[in-house]
Amino acid sequence: MIRGLRSACLLGGASLLPLFASAHNGEWLLAKLTIPASGEVSLTVTVDAEANFLIKDRADLAREAKELLLLNDGKETRPWSEVAPTPSFGTTDRLDPTAPLNHTPEELARRYTLLQATWRWDDPPAKFTLRAPEKSPHTMILWLVDERQPKGEPRWVMLIGGDESPLIQLSAPEPRRELPWWLSPGISDFVIPALATVAGMLLVWFALSLNRIGEWLDRKRKP
């Protein structure tokens, strides 16, 4: 079921997740990647220490954090923990109500033992992907919060061993040049040949006109 759900969970909006995530599902890890309008990019991984079988305390999280995610910047793939600054560790006792997990009011009201590792990075690659290691025992929800687009739809992806996120782009994309309507795909297939035909006909008409003018001038010069 997880792999079937994964195929529907590419970064770009989540319509199916609430159907499967109405329960707390504390064995999942929530990785919140925040892209601010300016300043440091942050990645916060949250673990429910009471429900997760592998991570029960800060020492477990520090150990697992070294291999949770791989970063591919288009040149090489390395563990996130090797290229990002050293994380800080903390705890919280409340679920994030804005997370794309469809928590119930009862779940949000409860108190938990949630462990967190947070990386803050002021010079990450301009674009990269994140991948779960092939033999990762964790199921991770990677949740992108892009503060440059406050009204954008939530974007998230489920990652299990070997899965890779879509491209995450931090730099502003180059502005797209708008083509004239007559160069639009489909229209240009008709308009360009038609313009070429008209231009050819005008050239022929112009050449014939010059020839007639020349003949008329020759007749004028004859005594």
C-alpha positions as CSV (number, residue, x, y, z in Angstrom):
1,M,0.0,0.0,0.0
2,I,2.9,2.4,0.8
3,R,4.3,2.1,-2.7
4,G,0.9,2.7,-4.3
5,L,0.4,5.7,-2.1
6,R,3.9,6.9,-2.9
7,S,3.2,7.1,-6.6
8,A,0.4,9.7,-5.8
9,C,2.6,11.7,-3.5
10,L,4.9,13.8,-5.7
11,L,5.6,17.3,-4.3
12,G,2.8,19.4,-5.6
13,G,-0.3,18.9,-3.4
14,A,-1.8,16.1,-1.5
15,S,-5.3,14.9,-2.0
16,L,-5.0,11.2,-1.1
17,L,-3.0,11.5,2.1
18,P,-5.9,12.3,4.5
19,L,-7.6,9.0,3.4
20,F,-4.7,7.0,4.8
21,A,-3.3,9.3,7.5
22,S,-6.4,9.9,9.7
23,A,-4.7,8.1,12.5
24,H,-1.6,9.4,14.3
25,N,0.9,7.1,12.5
26,G,3.7,8.0,14.8
27,E,6.1,5.5,13.1
28,W,6.5,8.0,10.3
29,L,9.1,10.8,10.3
30,L,8.0,14.3,9.4
31,A,10.7,16.3,7.6
32,K,9.7,19.9,7.2
33,L,11.9,21.8,4.7
34,T,11.3,25.6,5.0
35,I,12.4,28.0,2.3
36,P,12.1,31.5,3.6
37,A,11.6,34.6,1.5
38,S,15.1,35.6,2.8
39,G,17.5,34.0,5.2
40,E,18.4,30.5,6.2
41,V,16.8,27.3,4.8
42,S,15.8,24.9,7.5
43,L,15.0,21.2,7.7
44,T,13.3,19.9,10.8
45,V,12.8,16.2,11.3
46,T,10.2,15.3,14.0
47,V,9.9,11.8,15.5
48,D,7.4,10.5,17.9
49,A,9.6,8.8,20.5
50,E,6.6,6.9,22.0
51,A,5.5,5.3,18.7
52,N,8.7,5.0,16.7
53,F,10.4,1.6,17.1
54,L,13.9,2.8,16.2
55,I,14.2,6.2,17.7
56,K,13.4,6.4,21.4
57,D,15.7,9.2,22.6
58,R,18.0,12.0,21.5
59,A,20.9,9.6,21.1
60,D,18.9,7.5,18.7
61,L,17.9,10.5,16.7
62,A,21.5,11.8,16.5
63,R,22.6,8.4,15.3
64,E,19.8,8.0,12.7
65,A,20.0,11.7,11.6
66,K,23.4,11.0,9.9
67,E,21.8,8.8,7.3
68,L,18.2,10.0,7.1
69,L,18.4,11.8,3.7
70,L,20.8,12.1,0.8
71,L,21.3,15.3,-1.1
72,N,22.0,15.4,-4.8
73,D,23.0,18.8,-6.2
74,G,23.4,17.6,-9.8
75,K,27.1,16.9,-9.3
76,E,27.2,14.3,-6.5
77,T,25.1,12.6,-3.9
78,R,26.1,12.9,-0.3
79,P,24.3,12.5,3.1
80,W,22.5,15.7,4.0
81,S,24.3,15.6,7.4
82,E,27.7,15.8,5.7
83,V,26.9,18.9,3.7
84,A,24.5,20.8,5.9
85,P,25.6,22.5,9.2
86,T,25.5,20.5,12.5
87,P,21.9,20.1,13.6
88,S,20.4,21.3,16.9
89,F,18.2,19.0,18.9
90,G,15.0,19.8,20.8
91,T,11.7,18.5,21.9
92,T,8.0,19.5,21.6
93,D,4.8,17.9,22.9
94,R,2.3,19.0,20.3
95,L,1.7,17.9,16.7
96,D,2.1,20.6,14.1
97,P,-1.5,21.5,13.1
98,T,-0.4,22.8,9.7
99,A,1.4,19.5,8.7
100,P,-0.2,17.6,5.8
101,L,-1.3,14.7,7.9
102,N,-4.9,15.4,8.6
103,H,-4.6,15.2,12.3
104,T,-7.9,14.9,14.2
105,P,-8.8,17.5,16.9
106,E,-8.2,14.8,19.5
107,E,-4.7,14.1,18.3
108,L,-3.9,17.8,18.2
109,A,-5.1,18.2,21.8
110,R,-3.0,15.3,23.1
111,R,0.6,15.7,24.4
112,Y,3.4,13.6,22.9
113,T,7.1,13.1,23.3
114,L,8.3,14.5,20.0
115,L,12.0,14.7,19.3
116,Q,13.3,17.1,16.7
117,A,16.6,17.6,14.8
118,T,16.9,20.9,12.9
119,W,19.5,22.0,10.4
120,R,19.7,25.7,9.4
121,W,21.6,26.4,6.2
122,D,22.4,29.8,4.8
123,D,24.2,28.7,1.6
124,P,22.6,25.5,0.3
125,P,22.8,24.5,-3.4
126,A,20.5,26.6,-5.7
127,K,18.7,23.4,-6.6
128,F,18.8,19.8,-5.4
129,T,16.8,16.7,-4.7
130,L,16.5,14.7,-1.5
131,R,16.6,10.9,-1.5
132,A,16.0,8.2,1.1
133,P,18.9,5.8,1.3
134,E,18.3,2.4,-0.4
135,K,18.1,0.4,2.8
136,S,16.5,3.1,5.0
137,P,14.1,1.5,7.5
138,H,12.2,4.8,7.8
139,T,9.1,6.1,6.1
140,M,9.4,9.8,5.8
141,I,7.0,12.6,4.8
142,L,9.0,15.3,3.2
143,W,7.0,18.5,3.5
144,L,8.0,21.7,1.6
145,V,7.0,25.0,3.1
146,D,7.9,27.7,0.6
147,E,7.4,31.1,2.3
148,R,8.1,32.8,-1.0
149,Q,4.7,31.6,-2.1
150,P,2.5,32.0,1.0
151,K,-0.7,31.2,-0.9
152,G,0.7,28.2,-2.7
153,E,-0.7,24.7,-2.2
154,P,1.1,22.4,0.3
155,R,3.7,20.3,-1.3
156,W,4.9,17.0,0.1
157,V,6.2,13.6,-0.9
158,M,6.4,10.2,0.8
159,L,9.9,8.7,0.8
160,I,10.8,5.1,1.5
161,G,14.1,3.4,0.8
162,G,15.5,4.6,-2.6
163,D,12.8,7.2,-3.3
164,E,13.8,10.6,-4.5
165,S,12.0,13.9,-4.3
166,P,11.2,16.1,-7.3
167,L,13.7,19.0,-7.9
168,I,13.7,21.6,-5.1
169,Q,14.7,25.0,-6.6
170,L,15.8,27.8,-4.2
171,S,16.9,30.3,-6.8
172,A,14.3,32.2,-8.7
173,P,13.6,30.6,-12.1
174,E,14.6,32.7,-15.2
175,P,11.6,34.7,-16.4
176,R,9.8,33.0,-19.2
177,R,9.7,35.0,-22.5
178,E,6.2,35.1,-23.9
179,L,6.1,34.3,-27.6
180,P,3.8,36.3,-30.0
181,W,0.5,34.6,-30.5
182,W,1.4,33.7,-34.1
183,L,4.4,31.8,-32.9
184,S,2.5,29.6,-30.5
185,P,2.7,25.9,-31.0
186,G,0.2,24.7,-33.6
187,I,-0.6,28.2,-34.8
188,S,3.0,28.8,-36.0
189,D,2.7,25.6,-38.1
190,F,0.1,27.4,-40.3
191,V,1.1,31.1,-39.9
192,I,4.8,30.8,-40.8
193,P,4.3,28.9,-44.1
194,A,1.4,31.3,-45.0
195,L,3.6,34.4,-44.3
196,A,6.4,32.8,-46.3
197,T,4.0,32.3,-49.2
198,V,2.7,35.8,-49.1
199,A,6.3,37.2,-48.9
200,G,7.2,35.1,-52.0
201,M,4.2,36.4,-53.9
202,L,5.1,40.0,-53.0
203,L,8.7,39.5,-54.2
204,V,7.4,38.0,-57.5
205,W,5.0,40.9,-58.0
206,F,7.7,43.4,-57.2
207,A,10.1,41.8,-59.7
208,L,7.4,41.8,-62.4
209,S,6.6,45.4,-61.7
210,L,10.2,46.5,-62.0
211,N,10.3,44.6,-65.3
212,R,7.3,46.4,-66.7
213,I,8.7,49.8,-65.5
214,G,11.9,49.0,-67.4
215,E,10.0,48.1,-70.6
216,W,8.0,51.3,-70.3
217,L,11.2,53.4,-69.9
218,D,12.8,51.6,-72.9
219,R,9.8,52.5,-75.1
220,K,9.9,56.1,-74.0
221,R,13.6,56.4,-75.0
222,K,13.0,55.1,-78.5
223,P,12.6,58.0,-81.1
